[in-house]
Amino acid sequence: MQTIINKLEQTSELSGRFIAWLTLFIVLITFIIVVLRYVFDYGSIAMQESVTYLHAFVFMLGAAYTLKHDGHVRVDVFYRNMSARKKAWVDLLGTFLLLYPVCLFILFSSWDYVFTSWALLEESGEAGGLAYVYILKTALLIMPVLLILQGTATTLKSLLIIKSRSHA
């Protein structure tokens, strides 16, 4: 079971490390936009939209990495003082009662929306905007899949802790 956990978490780790590099591109592109705007009096809708796209990718596709590293917001008033076994139960129940239902809802409710965008090869509504809105919308399908994979790793880890504690 540990091998499966490691493979699932490796997916979150690799995607998170890749996505982290997008923050550098956001800073660089934003700097270029500001210089072009205030020094050369030139604006680019496509460059501005690219920052928005990258920002969306960082938050949506970095969610599984954040979950892996326990970086999500939670009420730690009670959780931090719990035993490892109780934390495992909270994580297990939270994954099944909150994470999975939300991810499945996002996945299924976004499916037609994303595929319609791909069928139309949807472009920006702005003149001079990016022609790849359908790629941005694809993140609506990738995010819940990555979260489900990491949630599965969290579930398996929780089960290992619960099992090892109950047999000790």
C-alpha positions as CSV (number, residue, x, y, z in Angstrom):
1,M,0.0,0.0,0.0
2,Q,2.9,2.4,0.7
3,T,4.1,2.0,-2.9
4,I,0.6,3.2,-4.1
5,I,0.7,6.1,-1.7
6,N,4.2,7.1,-2.9
7,K,3.1,7.0,-6.6
8,L,0.0,9.1,-5.9
9,E,1.9,11.6,-3.9
10,Q,4.7,11.8,-6.5
11,T,2.0,12.9,-9.0
12,S,1.0,15.8,-6.6
13,E,4.7,16.6,-5.9
14,L,5.6,16.8,-9.6
15,S,2.6,18.8,-10.6
16,G,3.2,21.2,-7.7
17,R,6.8,21.7,-8.5
18,F,6.0,22.4,-12.2
19,I,3.1,24.7,-11.3
20,A,5.4,26.6,-8.9
21,W,7.5,27.8,-11.8
22,L,4.5,29.5,-13.3
23,T,4.7,32.0,-10.4
24,L,8.0,33.2,-11.8
25,F,6.4,33.6,-15.2
26,I,3.6,35.6,-13.6
27,V,6.1,38.0,-12.0
28,L,8.2,38.4,-15.2
29,I,5.2,38.9,-17.5
30,T,3.6,41.4,-15.0
31,F,7.0,43.3,-15.0
32,I,7.0,43.4,-18.8
33,I,3.4,44.6,-18.9
34,V,4.2,47.4,-16.5
35,V,7.3,48.5,-18.4
36,L,5.5,48.4,-21.7
37,R,2.6,50.3,-20.3
38,Y,4.4,53.1,-18.5
39,V,7.6,53.4,-20.4
40,F,6.5,52.7,-23.9
41,D,2.8,53.5,-23.6
42,Y,2.0,50.1,-25.1
43,G,-0.6,47.6,-23.9
44,S,-1.2,44.0,-24.7
45,I,-4.5,42.3,-23.9
46,A,-2.9,38.9,-24.6
47,M,-0.2,39.5,-22.1
48,Q,-2.6,40.6,-19.5
49,E,-4.8,37.6,-20.1
50,S,-1.8,35.3,-19.9
51,V,-1.2,36.5,-16.3
52,T,-4.8,35.7,-15.5
53,Y,-4.4,32.2,-17.1
54,L,-1.2,31.5,-15.2
55,H,-2.7,32.7,-12.0
56,A,-5.7,30.3,-12.5
57,F,-3.4,27.4,-13.3
58,V,-1.3,28.1,-10.1
59,F,-4.3,28.0,-7.8
60,M,-6.3,25.3,-9.5
61,L,-3.5,22.9,-10.4
62,G,-1.5,23.6,-7.3
63,A,-4.3,22.5,-5.0
64,A,-3.3,18.8,-4.8
65,Y,0.3,19.8,-4.0
66,T,-1.0,22.0,-1.2
67,L,-3.2,19.2,0.1
68,K,-0.2,16.9,0.1
69,H,1.8,19.3,2.2
70,D,-1.2,20.0,4.5
71,G,-1.2,23.6,3.5
72,H,-5.0,24.1,3.2
73,V,-6.9,26.2,5.7
74,R,-8.5,24.3,8.5
75,V,-9.6,24.9,12.1
76,D,-6.5,23.7,13.9
77,V,-7.8,24.6,17.4
78,F,-8.9,21.0,17.9
79,Y,-6.9,19.1,15.2
80,R,-3.4,20.2,16.4
81,N,-4.0,18.6,19.9
82,M,-5.4,15.3,18.5
83,S,-3.5,12.0,18.5
84,A,-2.2,10.7,15.2
85,R,-5.1,8.2,15.1
86,K,-7.7,10.8,15.7
87,K,-6.1,13.1,13.0
88,A,-6.2,10.1,10.6
89,W,-10.0,9.7,11.3
90,V,-10.6,13.4,10.7
91,D,-8.6,13.2,7.4
92,L,-10.4,10.1,6.3
93,L,-13.8,11.5,7.0
94,G,-13.0,14.8,5.6
95,T,-11.8,13.2,2.4
96,F,-14.9,11.1,2.0
97,L,-17.5,13.6,3.2
98,L,-16.0,16.8,1.8
99,L,-13.1,16.4,-0.7
100,Y,-14.5,13.6,-2.9
101,P,-18.1,15.0,-3.2
102,V,-16.8,18.5,-4.1
103,C,-14.3,17.2,-6.6
104,L,-16.9,14.9,-8.2
105,F,-19.4,17.8,-8.4
106,I,-16.8,20.1,-10.1
107,L,-15.7,17.3,-12.4
108,F,-19.2,16.4,-13.6
109,S,-20.7,19.9,-13.6
110,S,-17.7,21.2,-15.6
111,W,-17.6,18.3,-18.2
112,D,-20.0,19.8,-20.8
113,Y,-18.8,23.3,-20.2
114,V,-15.2,22.3,-21.0
115,F,-16.0,20.1,-23.9
116,T,-18.2,22.7,-25.5
117,S,-15.3,25.1,-25.2
118,W,-13.0,22.6,-26.9
119,A,-15.6,21.9,-29.6
120,L,-15.7,25.6,-30.4
121,L,-12.0,26.2,-29.8
122,E,-13.1,29.1,-27.7
123,E,-11.2,32.3,-27.9
124,S,-11.1,35.4,-25.8
125,G,-13.9,37.8,-26.2
126,E,-11.4,40.7,-26.1
127,A,-9.8,42.0,-29.3
128,G,-6.2,40.9,-29.3
129,G,-6.9,38.4,-26.5
130,L,-5.6,34.9,-26.2
131,A,-7.1,32.2,-28.5
132,Y,-6.9,29.4,-25.9
133,V,-9.8,29.8,-23.5
134,Y,-10.5,26.1,-23.9
135,I,-7.1,25.2,-22.4
136,L,-7.8,27.4,-19.4
137,K,-11.2,25.8,-18.9
138,T,-9.5,22.3,-19.0
139,A,-8.1,23.1,-15.6
140,L,-11.6,22.7,-14.3
141,L,-11.3,19.0,-15.1
142,I,-7.6,18.5,-14.2
143,M,-7.9,20.1,-10.7
144,P,-10.5,17.6,-9.3
145,V,-8.6,14.7,-10.8
146,L,-5.4,15.7,-9.1
147,L,-7.2,16.3,-5.9
148,I,-8.9,12.9,-6.0
149,L,-5.5,11.3,-6.6
150,Q,-4.1,13.1,-3.6
151,G,-7.2,12.4,-1.6
152,T,-6.7,8.7,-2.3
153,A,-3.2,8.9,-1.0
154,T,-4.5,10.7,2.1
155,T,-7.1,8.0,2.6
156,L,-4.6,5.2,2.3
157,K,-2.2,6.9,4.7
158,S,-5.1,7.5,7.2
159,L,-6.1,3.8,6.9
160,L,-2.5,2.7,7.6
161,I,-2.3,4.9,10.7
162,I,-5.7,3.7,12.0
163,K,-4.8,0.1,11.3
164,S,-1.4,0.3,12.9
165,R,-2.7,2.1,16.0
166,S,-5.6,-0.2,16.5
167,H,-3.4,-3.3,16.4
168,A,-0.7,-1.9,18.6
